[in-house]
Amino acid sequence: MKNIQISPSILSADFSQLGSEIKRLEEGGADMIHVDVMDGHFVPNLTIGPPVIKALRKNCTLKFDVHLMISPVHKHIESYADAGADIITIHPEATDNLEGSILKIKELNKKVGVSLNPNSEINLIVDHLEKIDLVLVMSVNPGFGGQKFMPEVLEKIKELRKIKNEKNLDFDIEIDGGINFDNCKDAIDAGANILVSGTTIFKSNNGDIKKNIDLLKLK
């Protein structure tokens, strides 16, 4: 079995107890923390910004997997890097110069992620894959937690895995949106090696985070 990593989304956490919720994720075996940043413009919701990330960073040793759903994104990259992001993921539609934004993240010594919405074509990023550390495939339309998984995006993951193998590239394939115990195997079989999950991790099995993470990893 390939090394599957779990990046729990704190969008499903108790926001009044975020510090202790992240501690629970650490103790439960999470590999990183997925932070959804939404601006109410690029997607129809508002979440958290750099000050909250900076405060959470002080008490967490796990990597922060920060997904920026904001537009225009380029001018905000540095503030999220300074706040403590380890991976910064952007959308190609949210920048006028994807190459420039990728280089900006690299200059700040952060890992680069690029996200594809369900309707976004791989062609948007195929020429940049050699410079990318992670491709995040959205299996719901971004903006809200708790949506139903869209199985049609698995073909996109298979195509990314094929390109990765044929060109001998080194990037992670992450999937986010409606991931649960029923579809995690399909996502892994398609080629995803990082699973983002919120509701399933925090709510299933009476909130037994370790058990839920292990189940998603198919342990």
Buried (B, 14 or more C-beta within 10 A) or exposed (E): EEEBBBBBBBBBBEEEEBEEBBEBBBEBBBBBBBBBBBBEEBBEBEBBBBEBBBBBBEEBEBBBBBBBBBBEBBEBBBBBBEBBBBBBBBBBBBBEEBEEBBEBBBEBEBBBBBBBBBEBEBEBBEEBBEBBBBBBBBBBBBBEBEBEBBEEBBEBBBBBBEBBEEEEEEBBBBBBBBBBBEBBEBBBEBBBBBBBBBBBBBEBEEEEBBBBBBBBBEE
